[in-house]
Amino acid sequence: MSLDTKYRPKSYSDVLGQDASKKVLKHFVAEGKGYQQSYLFAGPHGSGKTTLGRILARALLCDAPVEGEPCDQCDSCRAILEDGSSIDFIEVDAATNSGKAEIKRLLDEVSYTTFSGKRRIYLFDEAHRLSKEALDALLKPLEENAPGSEDKRLVCIFCTTEPEKMRATLISRCAPTFQVRSLPPEVIAERLAYICEQESIECEPEVLTLIAEMTECHIRDALKAIEGVSMLGSVNKENVSAYLHLDLNATYLDVLEALGKDLALVHEKVGELVQRTSPKIIYERLAEISMLAYSVGMGVGKSPSYWDSERLKKVGQERGVLLLGYASRLARRPGQPSPSMLLCDLAHLHHGLTAATTQVVVQGAAPVSSGSVAPSPTNLSPPTTAKTAPAPGTLPPVTGVTAVVDERAVRQRSKESSSTPHDSRSGTELDTDSFCRLLALRIAELDEAERGPKGRPHMDRSRTE
């Protein structure tokens, strides 16, 4: 049996933290109000949402709950503990049972009394994956009371990592959301130390904190890491570094440092990364590290213990705002990235290029692009302004200026400009940078108008060239 399953908490007292949530949940059961609403648990993966939901379900179905906790002695409690479910408690994986047909079958079951004569409780894991039709089917039963009672006809426990995707009408039928929060690394490390002691796993205490940080304080992921590292021997820094690929951190920083300076080195380091991990993971890690370096370099973030803090800070200070552009582009990785796609994106960042679809040269100027990636260091010089203001109603001359325009800003400005009245005779004076940006905006507008809705060319009019 895996460690995360073997040491899954079976009572509220075993659950780390979440004191306020545990107190309220026990109160609902102890006061006999547990069936008067459904419940929603939200939080990061591996933080204990489903565990809390299962404990609550056992307490609600328990024959003799003790101060709001399940007794774990009655037939109902033992059935759920042994099999994970019972005739009265059904756990549903919403990721694979999200359709209206599955929910209709569930509601048909609710219409009949269970064999034991008790209420039936459903727990939906990954509840945000329920389809719109399935949620619509649940709304009315969740609101209706059982005949002659204040208890609801249907009580559900929803667990989700993405509560923002849950419908407001469903949330309104639940008790206030129980937000399951990640705990400090030191608290996770204490639980890991206890489990290592129980399993006779040799470990170094400071390394357990490192594991907690590396797994973002997700207790389930931390336990899986302990289990994997222990197969290499002692849970020490060397084995943890090898198992969690911490030795690749320096290579990721090599890539960030080489962008804009040495494209050959970028290719070399990416080749080393691809041999050890997938392009998808490399995209994610480079985006995360770009933001981490930026935060540390700006003095607003703390370097985790498994990083070379001085080097991370140096990268953040040297690359500055360019790291925001790196993170923005890398976070929008292709669905199925390949090494070639990764190298292509990094080459764009190296040269300061954008995902532009519109480029234009004005009076010998460099291309004006619409995109969303930060320019390279060579494009960071202050905008050139005319020494003398142009005559009212005229535009200043443009020579040798490169402007990089955020595509999202262009679209937003397009909407605003189409709805905001303005006086074209006001004689507004424009500097060079403003002119280039407005020009790119106008080109984007014309291109959008030419292509029609959803990017398709207009088919309702003829054109003559």
C-alpha positions, 0 to 999 in steps of 0.5 A, spaced: 500 500 500 502 506 498 504 511 503 499 516 501 493 511 502 496 508 508 496 514 512 490 518 509 487 521 515 481 517 518 478 522 523 478 530 523 484 530 529 488 526 524 488 532 519 493 537 518 491 544 520 484 546 517 482 548 524 476 552 523 473 548 517 473 542 522 470 545 528 464 548 523 463 541 520 463 537 527 458 542 529 453 541 523 453 534 525 453 534 533 447 539 532 443 535 527 443 540 521 448 536 517 443 534 512 440 541 511 445 543 505 450 540 501 458 542 501 463 544 497 471 543 499 476 547 494 483 547 494 490 545 491 490 538 489 493 533 494 491 538 500 486 534 503 479 536 500 476 529 498 479 526 505 475 531 509 469 530 505 469 522 506 470 524 514 464 528 513 460 523 510 462 518 515 460 522 520 453 524 517 451 516 516 454 514 523 449 511 527 452 514 534 457 520 532 461 522 537 461 530 538 461 531 530 466 525 529 464 518 526 465 513 531 468 508 526 465 502 530 458 502 527 456 498 520 456 504 516 463 507 518 466 500 518 463 499 511 466 506 508 473 505 512 474 498 509 471 499 502 471 506 501 464 506 499 457 503 502 450 502 499 449 509 502 455 513 500 457 513 493 463 517 491 463 519 483 469 521 479 466 527 475 471 527 470 469 521 467 461 521 470 460 528 468 454 527 463 446 528 464 445 521 463 449 519 469 446 524 473 439 522 471 441 515 474 443 518 480 437 522 481 433 516 480 436 512 485 435 518 490 427 517 489 427 510 492 429 509 499 435 505 500 435 498 503 438 501 510 433 506 510 438 511 511 439 517 507 444 517 501 450 521 500 454 523 494 461 525 493 463 528 487 471 529 486 473 534 481 466 537 481 468 542 476 468 537 471 460 536 471 457 538 465 452 544 464 446 539 463 449 535 469 449 541 474 442 543 471 439 536 473 442 537 480 439 544 482 432 542 483 433 536 488 439 540 492 434 545 493 428 541 495 426 539 502 424 531 504 417 531 506 415 534 513 423 535 514 428 541 514 433 536 511 434 536 503 432 531 499 439 530 496 445 532 499 452 532 495 459 533 497 463 537 492 470 537 491 474 541 486 481 544 485 477 550 480 471 553 484 471 559 480 468 554 474 462 552 479 456 555 477 453 560 482 446 557 483 450 550 485 454 554 490 448 558 493 445 551 495 451 549 499 454 551 506 459 557 505 465 554 501 470 550 505 477 553 503 482 547 504 489 551 504 496 549 503 500 548 510 507 551 511 513 547 509 515 546 516 508 543 518 508 538 512 516 536 514 513 534 521 508 529 518 513 526 513 518 525 519 513 521 523 511 517 517 519 516 516 519 514 523 513 509 523 516 506 516 523 505 519 526 510 513 532 513 514 532 521 513 535 527 514 530 532 517 532 538 513 531 534 507 524 533 509 523 541 509 526 541 502 521 536 499 515 539 502 517 546 498 519 542 492 512 539 492 509 546 493 506 543 500 502 538 497 502 532 502 500 527 497 505 529 493 510 529 498 509 522 501 509 520 494 516 523 493 518 520 500 516 513 497 520 514 491 526 517 494 527 511 499 527 506 494 534 509 492 536 509 499 536 514 505 532 520 504 538 525 503 540 531 499 543 527 494 538 522 493 532 527 493 536 531 488 537 525 483 529 523 484 526 530 483 531 533 478 533 538 482 540 538 479 537 541 473 535 548 476 542 550 474 541 548 467 534 552 467 538 558 469 543 557 464 537 558 458 535 564 461 542 567 462 543 565 455 537 568 451 539 574 447 546 573 448 548 566 446 543 562 441 548 556 441 548 555 448 541 555 449 540 550 444 545 546 447 542 547 454 535 545 451 538 539 449 540 537 455 534 538 458 530 534 453 534 528 455 532 528 462 524 531 461 519 532 457 518 539 453 511 540 456 515 540 463 520 544 460 515 549 458 512 549 465 519 550 469 522 555 465 515 559 466 515 558 473 523 560 474 522 566 470 517 569 475 521 566 481 527 570 478 523 576 477 520 576 484 527 575 487 530 580 483 525 585 485 526 583 492 518 581 493 519 574 493 523 569 497 528 564 494 526 556 496 531 553 499 533 548 493 535 554 489 542 558 489 539 564 491 545 568 489 545 566 482 537 566 482 537 574 484 542 576 479 538 573 473 532 577 476 536 583 476 540 582 470 534 580 466 529 584 469 522 585 465 524 581 460 523 575 464 515 577 464 515 576 457 519 570 457 514 567 462 508 570 458 510 566 452 512 560 455 506 559 459 502 559 453 505 553 450 502 548 445 498 543 447 502 537 445 509 541 445 515 538 441 523 539 442 522 543 435 517 548 438 520 549 444 527 551 440 522 555 436 519 559 442 526 560 445 529 563 438 523 568 438 525 570 445 532 570 444 531 575 438 526 579 441 521 577 436 513 576 437 508 572 435 506 578 430 501 577 424 502 584 422 508 588 420 509 594 417 515 599 415 514 606 415 518 611 412 524 606 413 523 605 420 524 598 423 517 593 423 512 595 427 509 588 430 503 587 434 504 581 439 505 580 447 512 578 448 517 583 451 522 586 446 529 584 447 535 588 450 536 591 443 529 594 443 529 597 450 532 604 448 527 610 450 522 612 445 525 618 440 521 624 440 521 630 435 525 636 437 520 641 435 512 640 435 509 638 429 504 643 426 497 642 429 493 637 425 500 634 422 504 627 424 511 627 426 516 624 421 518 617 423 525 614 422 529 608 425 524 606 431 521 600 433 515 599 437 512 593 440 505 593 441 501 588 446 496 584 442 491 584 447 492 592 448 491 593 441 484 589 441 482 593 447 484 600 445 480 598 438 474 597 442 474 603 446 476 607 440 470 605 436 465 607 442 469 613 444 467 619 440 473 624 439 474 630 435 479 629 429 480 636 428 483 637 435 490 638 432 493 633 438 500 632 438 503 625 437 510 623 439 514 618 435 512 612 440 505 614 440 504 614 433 507 608 432 502 604 437 496 608 434 499 606 427 499 598 429 492 599 432 489 602 426 493 596 422 490 591 426 483 594 426 483 594 418 486 587 418 480 585 423 475 588 418 478 585 412 477 578 415 470 579 418 468 575 424 472 569 427 477 571 422 474 569 416 474 573 410 468 577 408 464 573 403 458 578 402 461 583 398 466 583 391 472 586 391 476 589 385 484 590 385 
